[in-house]
Amino acid sequence: MKLSLNSRLYVLFTLAIFLVLVVGVRSYTAFQAQTEEGELVKHTYQVIAEADKLQKLLVDMETGRRGYRNTTDTSFLRPYYEALPNVALTSANIRRLVRDSSTQISKAYEMQQHIQNLLNFWESLGQEADSYDQEKRISVTRKEKELMDMVRHSVSDIIVTETALLKKRELKNAATIRTTNWVLIIGTLLILLIVITLIYIIAAEFRRRRRTEIELQKSLEEQEQLNDVNVERNWLLTGMTDVNHGTQGIDDLDALNKFVIDALIKYMELPAGALYYYDEETKLLELKAATGVTYTKKQFSLGEGVPGRAAEGKNILVVKDVPEGYWSIASGTGNTQKGCIICMPLWYNQELKGVLELISFAPMKQAWLDLLNAINNNLAITLNAAEGRARILNLLEQVQVQKEELEHQQEELRQTNEELTRQAEVLQASEEELRVHDEELRQINTELEEKNEAVELAKVALTQKAKELEITSQYKSEFLANMSHELRTPLNSVLILANILAENKGNNLNSKQIEYAQIIHKSGSDLLKLINDILDLSKIEAGKVELSFEAVSVKNITEDIQQLFHVVAEEKEVEFTVTTQPEVPATITTDIQRLEQVIKNLLSNAFKFTPKAGRVSLQFYYASSVSTIKGQPLADGEAVIGIAVTDTGIGISPVKQQLIFEAFQQADGSTSRKYGGTGLGLSISKELVRILGGELQVTSKEGEGSTFTILLPVNASAIQQHIATTRPLPEEMDGDVADITPLQVTEQTKVLDDRNKLAKGDKIMLIIEDDAQFARIVQDFARNKNYKTIVALQGDEGLYYARKYRPNAIILDMQLPVIDGWNLLKIFREDEMVKNIPVHIISAADEARLASNGAVAYLSKPVSKDDLEKAFSVLGEQVSAGIKKLLVVSGEYLKSNDLHGILQERHLDVNCTYAGNINEAITLIKETRFDCIIADIGKDIEKGIEEVQRLRNSIQGIEIPVIIYLDNDISASDELQLKRISNVIIRDSSFARDRLIDEMELFLYKLQEGAKKITPPQNITLVDNDILIGKKVLLVDDDMRNVFALSTALETQKMEVITASDGKDALDQLKNNPGIQVVLMDIMMPEMDGFEAIRQIRGQLKLTRLPVIALTAKAMQGDKEKCLEAGASDYITKPIDINRLFSLMRVWLSQ
């Protein structure tokens, strides 16, 4: 029986959940068994320790007694009397510890009996050793040794038995661990297989619906074609009816001729026409009627002219190239002589009756010929009848004139009448045919109306299908969101537990078991990456991808790609080349991150499908012949760059070259395929290229290789203007804000800092940030760098603290209340009290303005002379250490006296010395001691590295900071070399946000190096590292796997963990345990979800200051905002980074 789609999905989901439960239960039982075995091992060691203790006590007592007997000194009896009460206690402890073993308890009682015998023996001796002779002493000693040996033998039996139990339990524990590892590996693989099957079933359903839509569209097109044929047939029958009906009732020959010409010209929409009669006597074609034509010749013999040529045959003659001067059409504005001629000979009973000539400006249509062929016979009959009637009239006139020929004429008249009768019969038959045609036309019209109704119904069905597809797409998004949570939740436990096992903190796993744990962690991470790829594709389809356009160096792209795939090419033994045509511009405007993502994806596919000894190439070229991208015309003069990835791999057949760009599709989608993959890469790449304003093309031949080409505009400024908007910078404040008094400032109490713990010699950092959460993170980071911190949440508060505490460094945000960062930075630079304090900006605002306001440790983009503000972040940090002399090595971009204006603006008392090249700089260094060096290495990076290395060698052994200035982007390898020989690199970067954090850390490090050397205490311990110990945490999660994993991790920090299965249970736990200090709250739970539980905690329980950290799978955008709106203190996504969770908990518990 074939199951429906829903049934298959339910079966697979149920199987996946069952496997997850099996793996979880097995893991739980294994860990429980390990815990029990650990307790038994601990019990064994306790028994052994008590036995050793008992032996030691008895030995001490024996030694004391012998010493007393040998010396009669009672001081030797002190160990005996001190140990005597402990012997009974220790023996009792041993019996208590082994009471669960019948064998051991019997041995314990036997041991107790021997000990009692020994104690009784000693008791019987008393303290009369001074009266013993030598023989008495020897006998007492022998008896004592005999009793002591029996005690030793009993204790030894107990220890040997416990040691054997210990070995047996260790072997059992090792077997349990091996079984658990196999269950985890097999369960994870089965879950992965089920997930892949689910993805395949959903993709197949989407393909089936697409095929149905295509078939419906094809049916609609066939209906439209049939409709066109019927329209043409209707037009033909209507023309026949008009001509045939019009000729009836016209007796006058001239009127009939005029009507025929006018009717055909009007119906066929022609400009002119003429009708010729053939005269049997003169053998000439004579013009009888014409419309729209002026003729100079009105008679034609057979074979003469176009009418004469047409009369020689029986088929319609069409002349396209009309001889000049043959005819002309006269109008009010002139004459026209161009066009084509259609001549139709009229034959009746093998007799030529005439020629119909029609003239057209437009090319001849097949419908015209069909109409003329249809009316040819009827028109010949009509003309013949009209001619006959004309002859009858002529005969009547001759009868009046020539009576002598009456008999002869009567005979002719009789014959003519017979002919007319026959013709009348023919006309009646024609009329009957016309009536039949009329009936057929009515029937055809009825059929057309029915088909039009069918077409309308098809359109309605298409509209309904479109709505269903839209609903299906919505279901897909919701499914991806739910699947993200359902997959991330078990992954959270797998990754955390695998990481804990891989760390092997208990040193109880061998190398193979650690490797298994690492494989589990890597597999889970790969599955998480696949989930993120699916969500990325959904985000691209929804049009929610954010782009960052900037000027990008083509050379840097090629160098980075060359370095990245060089190792891959060597490993696969594939020839890899990267070429750039000279016509390619040096820079292009695009999103470098997205472009490199596409190039890397195409190259990865190329290497995957290219066999050993094959070739892969990457080529950048100028695509000058391209005028459109996906049908969109480019602007005049707009250039296009082409990026081609070519390989000699397996190739792609033509029928599959469009299929590979569909999501979850591959050229080989069979179950026995050789190459793996999800089929998402090319789909994502194509969409990314499209939103970058370009197009991804493919040319391939199966068995020979493929070429994927990216076409991109060199300058994507139009797209950049459409996507990116620039937020206007705040205006500078009016008025004087220099006099800020304590009465005007409200000192914040939201973030606890060190303002009341400052001591002389402390390094102080002022953090001016309106986001309290981020301020706490920066504060925690600064404290780890041995800084005392002061936090200000407003601009005026920050200015007041800067003047009051004179910090060593300032971290400044731009968007601040009361006084924004721009104006605050300006005040700092003009205030003599704080102008020399280094200020680090953490903001994504206009970097050029930051540089002009004197900010330090900030990189501008694109690079300009204002980037030297970055260099003076180092100079400002070194001022306190006595930097007075600066050596500047000039180059292509940094000229002499370029620093003069900046030195004056910063009010730095620095003596600048300029050197024209490295050799001159080395000479100056030998003569003068400099405190800092700035070197411009120019465009030639390799030469610049060599010269800076020479400079470094010349100052070896001398601590002089070296700052490198360059105007171009550099590769990763060049950057690594420069970092080895310099302190700071001023250059352009694409990853602004990451660089902000990196530069902040670099800034703190530089300040620490530049300040006075303070020797820290040797065994210093940060308060934050121990703050979790003993704290009570409430863990709320409906998934017991997560509860177990997180509980295990929290207990490693010596925290007391209380668990709850849903929001309602969490509220009960908080009511029953008022000592809970922090809450970890899952969001998606049954009965009461995390959002409602947090609202209840804040509202109903009035726990407004209790830290609540939300845990979510981050399936949809806006989760963080929802959590914070509900009242959560902070937010962390699954799979949970344990170290980050501990860091967040330390921050909140320190409040």
N, C-alpha and C positions, 0 to 999 in steps of 0.2 A: 504493500500500500504506500503510495507516494504522499509524503507529509506536506502540508502547506508551509509557506514561508514562516508564518508566526509559530507554527508547531516546531519547525526546525530550530528557530531562534530560541524558543523556550527550552527545548531539549539541550541545546548547547550551553545556554546560560546555566541551566540546572546542573549539568555535568561539571562546568567550570567551578560553580559554587561548591559542589560536592568535593571536587579535588582540592580546592583551597581549604575546606574544612578538614579533609583527611590529613593534608600536610600540617595544618595547624594543630590538630589533635595529637598527631604523632610527635610533633616538635614539643608540645606541652608535656606529653607523657614522658618523653626522653629527658627533658629538663627536670621533671619531678623525680625521675629515677636517679638522675645524677645528684640531685639535692639529698635524697635519702642515702645514697651511697656515701656522700660526703659526711653526713652525720655519723654513719657507722665507722668511717675511717677516723673521724675525730674521737669517737668513743674508744676505739682500739688504742689510739695514742694515749688517751687518758689512763686506760688500764695499765699500759706499759710504764707510763710516768709514775703512777702510784706504786707499782711494784718496785721500780728503781728507787723511789723515795724510801720505801719500807726497808729494802736491803741496806741503804745508806744509814738509816737510823739504827738498825741492828748492829751494823759494823762499828758505828760510833760507840754503841753501848758495850760491845765486845772489847773494843780497844781500851775504853775507860776501865773496865773490870780488870783486864790484864795489867794495865799500868798500875792500878791500885795494889794488885797482888804482888807485883814485882818491887814496888817502892813503898807500900803501906802509906802512901800519901793520899789523903782523902780528896785532894783537889782533882785527882784523875777521875773521881766518880761524878763530877759535875756533868759531863756529856751524857752519862748514863741516866741520871735523874731528869735532865732536860728532855731527853728523847723518849723516856718511858711513857708519858701521857700521849705522845703523838703516835706511838706504835699501834695502840688500840684503835685510834681514830683512822689511821691510814689503812689498817687491815679491814675496818668496817667499810671504808670507801671502796676498797677493792671488791668486797662481797656485794656491795650495792651496785657497782658497775657491771658485774658479771652475772647478775641474778637472772638475765634473760637466757643464759646458757646453763643447762643442767650439768654438763661436764665440767665447765669452769667453776660453777658454784661448789661442786663437790671438792674440787682441787683447792678452792679458796678456804673451805672449812678444814680440810686436811692441813693447809698452811697455817691456819689459825691455831690448830691443835699443837703443831710443832712449835709455833711461837710461844704458846702458853706454857709448854713444857720447858722451853728455854728460860722464860721469865720466872717460872717456879723454881728452876734450878738456881738461878741467880739469887732469887729471894731467900732460898734456903742457906746460902753461903753467909749472908749477913755482912758485917764489917769487921771480921776477926782475922784478917789476912796476916797480921803481925805474928800470929801464933802458929802459922803454917810452916812446916819444914819443907825441904826441897821435894821430897816424894809426894807430899800432899798437894803442893802446887802443880806438879806434873800430872797427877791424877785428875785434879779439878780442870786443868787446861784441856786434857784429852776429852773429858766428858763434855766440856763446853764446846769443843770443836765438833764433836759428834752431833750434838744437838743443833749447832749452827749450820752444819752441812745439810742436815735434813731440811732446815728452813730454806737454805739457798736452793736446794733441789725442788722444793714445792713452788717457790717464786719463779724459778727458771721454767718449770712446766707451764705455768700460767702465761709467761711472756712468749714462749714458743707457740702455744696454741693461738694467742692473739695475732702473732706475726703471720701465721698460716692463713688466718681469716682475712687479714689485710691484703695479702697477695691475691686471694680468691676474689675479693670484692673489686680490686683494681682491674683484673681481667674481665669481669662482668661489665664494669663501667666502660671499658674500651670497646667491647662488642656492641653495647647500646649506642655509642657515638657513631660507630660505622653504619649501623642500620639506619639511624636518623639521617645521616648525610645522604644515603641512597634515596630515602623517601623524599627528601627535599629536592634533590636533582631531578628525579623522575617526575614528581608532581609539578615542578616548574616547567619542564619540557612539555608535559601534557597540557598545561594551562596555555602556554604559548601556541601550541597546535590548535587549540580550540579558538583562541583569539584570531589566528590567521584564517581559520575556516569561517568564522563569523564575517570577517571583512570580505572574503570571497563571495559569500552568499549575498550580502548586501550589494556588492558591486554587480553581480549577475542580475539581480532584480532591476537595478537601474538600467542595465543594457537592454533587458527585455522590454521595458517601457519605452525606451528610445526607438527600438525597432517597430513597435506598434505605432508610434507617432509617424515614423517614416512611411509605413505602409498606408496609413490614412491620408497622408499628404499626396502620395502617388495616386491614390484613388481619386482624390479631388482634381488632380491635374488631368486625369483621363476624362473625367466628366466635363471639364472645361474644353478639352479638345473636341469632344463629341458635340458640345454646344456650338463651337465655331463651325464645324461641318454642317450642322443643321441650319445655322444662320446663312451660310453660303447657298445651301440648297433652297432655302426659302426665298433668298434674293433672286435666284435663277427662275423659280416658278412664278414669282410675282412679275418679273419682267416679261416672261412668256404670256402671262394672262393679260397684262396691260396692252401688249402689242396686238394679240389676237382679238381681244374685245374691241380695241380701238378701230381695227380695220373693218369690222362688221358695220354695215349701214352706210358706208361711204361709197357712193356710186361714181363720183367724179374722179377721174384718173389722176389729175394734178393734185387734187386735195388728198387723195390717198397717198401719193408719193410724198407730199409735204408732211403728212402725219407720221409716216414711217420714219422719215429722217429726224423729225423733231422729237418723236417719242424715244427713239434709241439714244439720241444725243443727251436728252434730259435725264433718262434713267441711268445711262452709263457715265454721266457727268463729263462729256467730251466737248471740246470747243467748236468742232465743225464736222460736216459730213456731206456726202453727195450720193445720188442714186442715178445709175445709167441703165437705159433700156437698150436691148440689142435688136437691131433692125435686120431681119433675115434678108431683105431685098438688097440693102446697101452694104450689108456685112460690116456695119459700124456700131459702135457704142455711143449713144447720144445721151447727153446730160438732160435729165428730166426734173430733178429737184436738188437743191443745195442749200446749206445753212452755214454762215460764217466764213465762206470761202469766195475769193474773187478769182475766176479762171480766165485765162487768155485763150485756152483751147478747150472746146466743148464737145469734140468728137474724137474718138480713138478707134483705130482699126485693131483687129485682133493681134496681140503681140506688141502693140505700141503702148509705151508708157506703163505705169503700174496697173491701171484698170485693164488694159489690153493683155498684160501678162497674166493677171488673175483670171480673165475670161478663158484663157487657154486651158486652165485646170479646173478641178472640181473642189479643191481644198482652199481654205482661207489663206490668203497671202498677207504676211506681215513684213513691212519694210521699215527697218530701224533707221538707216542712214538715207534720208530723203535728199535727192539731188537739189542743189541750190537753184532757186528760180522755178522749181516745179510747181509750187503753190505757195500762197501766203494768206494769212488770216488778218483781215482788216479790223481795226478797232479805232476808237476815238483818239488813241495816243500813238498809233503807228501800226506797222505791219510786223508779223512774226512768221518766220520761215523754218523754225527748228521743231523737231518732234518725230513721230512715227506714223505710218499709214497702215490701216487694216482694211483689206479688200476681200469681200466675200462674194463669189460667183453664185448666181441664182439659177438653178437648173430644175426643169420640170419635164419628166418623161424624156430624158436624154436631150432636152432642148434647152439651149441657153436663153434665159429670159432677161438677164441683166446682171449688173454688178453693183454691190453696195460698198461705198467707200467711206471709212470713218477715220478721223484725224485726232491725235492725242499729243499733248505736251509731255505727259508722263510715260514711263515705260509700260509696255503692254502687260495686262493682267490675264491670268488664266481664266478667271471668272467671266471676262468679256468673251473669250473664245467659246466657253461652254454655252453662254447665252446665245451667241450667234449661231452655233451649230444646232441648238435646240429649235430656233425659230426659222432656220434656213428653208426647210421644206414647206412649212405653212406660209411663209412669206412669198415663196415662188408660186405656190398655188394661188394665193391672193392676187399677186400681180398678174398672173396668167388670166385669172377670172376678170380682173379689171380691164385687162387688155382686150379680152373677148368682148366685154360689154362695150368698150370703145369701138371695136370693129363693127358690132351690131348697129350702133348709132350711125356709123359711117355708111353702112349698107342701106339703112333706111333713107338716108339722104340721097344715096345713089338711085334708090327705087323711084324717088320723086323725079329725078332728072332723066333716068334711062329705063323706061318701061320696057324697051325691046329686050332687055336682058333679064326680064322678070323670072322666067322659068329657071334660067341658070342661077339667078340670085336666090330663088326659093329653095333650090336644092342645097345651096351653100348655107342658107339660113337653117334648113332642117338639120344639116350636119352640125351647124353651130349650136343649135338648140340641144341636140343630143350631147354635145360636148359640155354645154352648160349644165345639163341635167346631171351628167356624171360629176362635174365639178361641185354641184350643189350637194350631191351625196357625200362627196369628199369633205365639203365644209361641215355638213352635219356630223360626220364622223369626228372631225376635228373638234367640234363643239362638245361632243360627248367625251372626248379625251380631256378637254379642258375642265369639264365638270368633275371627271374622276380626279384630275390634278388638284382641283379645289378641295375635294374631300380629303385627299392625302395631306394637303397643307393644313387643313383643320386638325387632322389627326396628329400631324407632326407638332403643331402648336400646343396641342394638349400634352403630348409627351414632353415637350420642352418645359412646360409649366411644372409637370411632375418632377422632372430632373432638377429644375431650379429649386423646388422645395427640398429635394434631397441634398442639394449643395448647401442650402441654408442650415439644414439639420447637421450636415458635416461640420459647418463652421461652428455651430453651437457645441458640438462634441469636442472640436479642437479647443474651444475656449474652456470647456470643462476640464479637458486634459491638462491645459496650462495651469489651471487653478490646482488641480491635483498634484502636478509637479511642484508648484510653489509650496503646497502643504507638505509634500514629501521632503523638500529641501529643509523646511522648518523642522520636521521630525528628525532629519539627519543631524541638524545642529544640536537639537535637544539630546539625541542619542549620543553624539560625540561628547557632549557635556557630562551626561550621566555616566557614560563609559569611562571618561577621564577620572571621575571620582571613584567608580567601582574598581578600576584597575590600579589607580594610585594608592587606594587604601591597603590592599594586600601587599603592593609593592613597598609601601612604607615599612611594614613589618619585615619583609624579606631583606630589604637593603640595610635596615638598622641592625637586625640580628646577624646578617652576614658580615657586616662591618665589625660588630663586637667579636664575632668568632675569629675574623681575620686578624684583629689586634692581638688576640691570645694573651690578654693581660694575666690570666691565671697560669700561663705556661703549661697548660695541660693538653695542648694539641700538637701533633707532629706536623712536619712540613707539608705532607700530603693533604692533611685535613685543612690546614691554612690555605693551601692552593684551592681546595674545593670551595671554601668560603669565599675566596676572591673571585672564583668563576661564577658563583651564585650572584655576588654583588655586581660583577660586570654584565651578566645576562640581564639582571633586573634593570641596570642602567641603560642597556641597549633597548629594552622594551619601553622604558620611559622616553627615550629619544624617538622611537617610532610613534608613540602617542603624541608627542609634541609636534612631529612632522604632520600628522593627520590634522591636528588643531591649527597648525600654520596654514595648511592648504585651505581649511575652512575659513580662516581669517582672510586669506587672499581672495577667495571667492566672494566674501562679504565686502571686500573693498576697504578693509580696515588696516592696511599696511602703511606704516609711517615711513617716509623717505627723508633722507638728509642729503641734499645736493651740495656739492662743493667742487672746486677745481682739483683734479687728480692728475698726477704725473703718470703718463703711460710707461715711462721707463721703470718707475717703482713697481708698477703692477707686474711687468714682465720679470723683473728681478725676483720679486717675492714668489711668483709662480714657479720660476726656474728652481729656486732653492727648495720650495716645498715638495716638488715632484721629482727632483733629481734622485733622491734616495729610492723612491718608488720605481723609477725607471731602471736603476741599477739592480734592485732586487728581482724585478721581473725580466731583466735582460732585454729591455725594449729600448730602441733608439728614440730619444726625446729631444726635439729642437724647438726653440722659441725665436721667431723672427719678427722684425718690425720694418715695414717699408719706409723709405726716407720721406714720403709724402705725408705720413701720419703726423698730426700735430703733437707737440710736446705734452699738452695737457688737454683734458676733456672735462666737461662739467656733468657729473652724474653722482649717484650714490655708490661710493666705493665698496661699502660693505656688501650691498646686494649684488653688484657686478662681480666681485670676486667670488661670492657664493655661487653664482651661475657658472663662472669659468671653472672653478674647482669641481663642481658637480659634473660638468661635461668632460673634463680631463679624467676624473675618477672613472666614469663610464668607459672612456676610451681605453684606459689602462686595463680595466676589468675584462673587456671583450677583445683585447689584442693579445695574440699568442706570443710566446717566446720568439725573439729575433725579429719581431715586428717593428713598426714605426708609429710614433705619435708626434704630432706637430701642433704648435700654437702660433698663429700668424695674425698680426695686426696690419691692416691695410686701409687705404683711403678709398671708400666706395663712391667714386664720383658719378657713376652712371645711375645711381639709385635716385628716383624722383618721388617715390611713394613708399610708405611703410604701412602695411596692412590696409592699403587703399586710401590712406590719409596723405594728401600731398604735403611735401615739405615746403617751407618758406623759401622765397627767392634767395639763392646763394647759400642756403643752409647746408652744411657739410655733414656727411655721414661716415662713421668709422665702422669697418667690418672686423670682427674677431672670429677667426675660423679655427676650429679644433678638428683635425683630420687624423684618422687612424687607419691601419691596415688590418682591422679585425674581421669579425664574422659578417658584418654588413647587415642591412635590413631590406627585406623584400618591399617592392612598391606598395603592395596592398596593406602593409603594416606600418608605413611611414607616418601616417596620421594617427594610428592607434596608439603608438608609444607616447604621445603627448596627453593621452587621457589618464586620469588618476587611476592608480592601482592596475595599470596595464603595462605589459611588456611584450617585446617581439616574440618571445617564447614563453607562453603562459602555461605550458603543460606541467604535469606533476613530475615529469622526468627531466625537467630542464637542467641544463648544466650550470647556468649562472643564477645566483640568488638575487634578492632585492625586493622591495615593496612596490615598485612601479610609481613612486611619488616624485622621484627626483626631476625627471623631465617635465612633468606637469607643473611643479612648483617653479622650475627654471623658466618655462615659457611664460607663465603669468608674471613673474618678476620682470622679465625683459619687456613685457607689454606695458606694465605700469611705469617702467623707466622710459617709455616713449619709443621703444624699438620693436624688433621682430626677431624671432628665432626660426631659422630655416634649416632644413635637412636635405642633403642629397646623398644617396647611398646605392650601392649595388651589392646584392647578396653574394657573400664569399670574397669580396674585394675590399670592403671597408666603408667608412662613412665620413661625412663632413658636416658638422653642425656649425652654422654661421649665425653670429649675433650682429644685427645691424642696429646701431645706436646713433642718435644725433650727437654731434660733437659738443654742441651747446644746448643743454636741456633747460634753459632758463625759463621757457614758457611753462614747462611742467613744474619747475621749482616755484614759480609765482602762483600756480594753481594750488599746490599742496601746502607750501610753507607760508606762513604769515609772520611778520616781524612785529613784535610787541614794542610799542613806543617806549623810549626811555623816560624816566621821570624827570620832571623839570627841577632845576636847582632851586633850593629854598630861598625865599626872600627873607630879609630881616637878619638880625644878629642872633645867632644861637651859641655864641662863644661863652656866655655867662650862664652856665648850668649849675644851680645850687642844689644841695641835698634836699631842701624843702620842695623843689620842683620835680624831683625824681622819686618814683615809686619803686623801691627795691623789690625784685621778684623773690618769691619764696617757693615757687613751684619746683625748681630744680635745686637740690642741695649741693652747695659747692664748698670750697675750702677757704672762704674769705676770713673765717674766724680761726683758722688753724695756721696762718702764715707765720713763718719765722725768718729771721735774718739769714740771707744766703739761699733761700728757696728760689727755684725757677718757677715763674708765674706765667700762666697763659690765660688771656681774656678771650672768652668765646661769646661773640655777639651774634645770636641766632634766634629768630622768633619761633622756630619749630622746636618745642621742648624735647620731643623724642630724638630728633637729630642732635640737639645740643647734648643730650645725655650720652649718645654714642661717641661724639667727638670728645666729651669729657672723659669717658672711659678709656678711649684711645690715648689721650694726653696723659692720664695718670699712669698708664703702662709705660710711658716714656719718662716717668719721674718728674712730672710737672704738677704743681698745685694749680687748681683751676678756679676761675671766677666766671660765672655765667650771667649774661645780660640778655633779656628777651625783647628789649626795645632799644632804639638808636640813642635816645637821650640817656638812658641808663648805661649803655656802653661807653658813651663819652665821659660820663661822671666817673665810672670805674677806672677808665684809662688814666684820667688825671689823678685819681686818688691812690691807686695801687701801683702805678708805673710798671706794668707787666713787661716780661721779656719778649713776648710775642702776642699777636692778636689774630684770631680767626674771625672773619667778617662776612656776613651775608649781605646781599644787596637790597632785597625787598624787606625792609624793616618798618615797623610803625613809628610814629612821631618824627624821627629823623631817618631818612633812608640811607642805604649804604653809600650811594654816590656822594651825597653831601657830607656824610660822616668821614669818608676818606679824604675829602677836600679839607675839612677842619683839622684832621690829624696832620696833614702835610703843612698846614700853616701855623699850627700850635707848637711853640717852642718846647713845651713840656713833653709832648709825645711824638714829635715829628721823626725822631730817629728809631722808633719802635717798628720792627718789621710787621707788615700787615699782609696776611694771606687771604685772597678772595676765594670763596667757595660759591660760585654762581655761574649760570649759563648765559649771562647777559652780554652786552656788546663789549668785546674784548678791547677794541681800540679805545673806547672811552675809559676802560679800566687803566690802560697804560698811560693815558694822558693825565689821569688823576694820581699817578704815583704808586699804583699797586705793585707789590713784589711777588715773586714766585708764581707768575701767571703767564701762560703762553698765548700770544695773539695768533689769529688765523684769518687770512694768510700772513706770512711772516713779513714784518717791516722793521724799520729802525726802532719803532716803539717796543719791539721785543727785547731791547736792551734793558728794559725794566726788569726782565727776568734775571739778567746778569747782576743787577744791583740788589736783587734779593740776597745774593751771596755777599755782595759788598757791604750791605747794611748789616748782615749777620756778623761780619768780621770786624765791624767798626769797634765793638767793645773789646776785641782782642788786639787792637792797635794797628789795623790796616791803614796805612797812610800813603803807600806808594803802589801805583798801578801801572803795569806794563801792557800796552795795547799793540798787538801785531796786526797792522792794517792789511787789507786785502781788496778783493773786487767790490765788496759791499760796505766795508767798514773803513772809512777814510779818517785822516787826521782831523782833530778838532770836532769830530762828530759827537763826542761825549760832553763837550763843554757845556751845552745848554742843559743837559740832564743833570750834570753835577751841580749846577747853580740851582736848579729847581728843587733838588733833593737836599740842598744845603750841606753837602758832604765835603769835608776838608780832605780832598784826595789830590795827590800830585800825580798827574798822568804823564807817562813817557811813551812815545810812539816809536815803533820799529817797522821798517818797510817790508821786512821778510824775516824768516826764521833765523838765518845766519846772523843778522844784525841783532835779533832778540837774544841769541845765545851769548853774543859779545857783551851786551848790556847787563845780562844776568851775572856774568863773571865780575863786573865792576861794581854793581849795586845790588843790595838786598831788597827784593820786591815782595809785597804782601799778597798780590793776586795778579793773575795773567789772563787776558782775554785775547783769543786767537781767532781771526777770520780765515777759514780754510778754503773759501772760494767754491767753485763748481766742481773741480776735480777732487772727488772724495778720496780716492786711493792715494793721490799725491799728498793731500792734506793729512791723512792718517800717518803717512811716513814722516812728514815734517813735525807733526805734534809728538810722535814717538821720539824723534831726535831731541826735541825740546824737553820732553820728560826725562830723557837720559841725562841731559845736561844739568838738571836740578835734582838728580837722584840723591837722596839723603836729606833733602830740604823740604819741609812741609809748606808748599805753596799751592793754593787751589788754582786749577786751570779750568776756564770756562770756554767751551767751543761755540762759535757762532757760525751758522750756515743758513743759506737761503733756499735750499732745495730739500725735498724729502729724501730720506735715505732708507736703504734696505735694513733688514733685521741683523744681518751679519756685520754690516758697517756700523750699525748702532752699538752692537756688542763690542766691537774693537774700540770705538770711541769711548765707551763707558769704562774700559780698562785703563785708559790713559788720561781721563779727564774727570772732573767733579760734576759738571753740569753741562747739558747739551741744550741749546736753544734751537728748536726746529718746529716744523709743522706736524700736526697729528690729526688723524681722522676720528679717533675714539676719545672725544672730548670728555664725556662723563667719567669714563674709567681713568683718564689722565688726571682729572681733578683729585680723585682719591689718592692716586699714586704720587702726585705732586705734593699733596698735603703731608703724606708720610715723609717724602723727601725733605720737605720744608722743616718738619719737626727734627729730623735727623741732623740737618745742617745747623739748626739752632743749637742743638745739643753739642755738636762738635765745636761750634764757634764760641759758646759760652765758657765760663771758667770751669776748669776741671774739678769736679766734686767727687770725692771717693765715696761711693755708697757703702753702707754696711754690708758685710759679707753674706749674712743669712737673712736678708730682707724677705718678707712674705707679704704679697699684696692682699689687702683685706678682701677684695672682690673674689679672689680665688677660693676663699674658705667660706664665703657667705652662704653657700647652699647647704653646708653641713648642718644637719639637725632640723632643717626647715620642713614644714608640713605642707605637702602639695596635694591638691585634689585633681585627679586625672579623670576627665569625662569623655568616654568614647564607647560606642555601641559595638565596636569590633574588638573581640577579645585578643586577637593577634596583636593589634596595635597596643592594647592595654598591657599585654605581657612584655612586648618589646620596649615600650617607653618606661614601664615600671622597672625593668631590668637596668636600663640606662640611668634612670634617676637614682636607683639604689646604689649604683656605683659612686655617686656623689654623696652617699650617706644621708639621703633625704628620706623622710617618712612619707610613704605614698598611700593615699586613700583613693579608691576608685569608685566611679559611678557609671551606669550603663546608658543613661539618657539625661535630658535636662531636668526632669522631675526628680529623679534620684539624686542629681547634683544638689538641688535645693534642699532636699532632706538631709544630705550629708553636711551641708553648710550650717543648717540649723542645729544638728547634733554635735558638730565639731567646730566650735567657735575659734579654735586655735589655728585654722587653716590660713596660710600666709600667701599662697599663690594658687591660681586655677588655670589648668590647661583644658580648653573647651573645644571639642569637635563641633562642627557646624551641622553636618547632615546626620541626624539621628531620628529614630522613631518617637512617636508620642509627643515629645517636646524637643524641637530642634535647638541648635546652639544660639540662634538669634534671640528666640523667645526666652531661653534660659538666662542669657546675659541681661536682657531687659528686666527680668524678674529679680536678678541679683542686685542690679542698680536701684530698682524701684521698690519692690516689695520688701526685700531684706535690708535696704538702706546701706548696702556695702559699697559705698561710692569710691573708697580708696583701696579696695582689694584689687591687686593686679590680676587681670583676666587676659590670658593670651589665647587668641582664636587659632584653631587648627583646621585647615581646609585644603581641598584638593586643587583649588584654583582653576576650576573648570571654565568659568565665564569671567568676562571683564566686570569690574565693579564690585567684586567680592570684598576687597579691602575696605572700600567706602561703606558697604553695608555693615561689615563687622564693627567699624569704628562708630557708625551711627547708632548701632544697637548698644554701644557702651563698652566695647572691648578696649583694653589698654594697648594691645599690640596684636600683631598678625604674623603668622608663619605658615608657609605652604608645605604640603606633602609632595613627595617624600621628605620627611623632616631631616634637616641637617642638625645633628645632635649638638655639635659645638656651637652653632648659631643659637639654638634653643637655650643652651646653658648661658650664653652671653646675654640674651634677652632677660632671662630670669635673674641674673646677677644685677643687671641694670635696674630692674623694677624692685627687687628686694633690697637694694641699697637706698631706696627712697625713705 
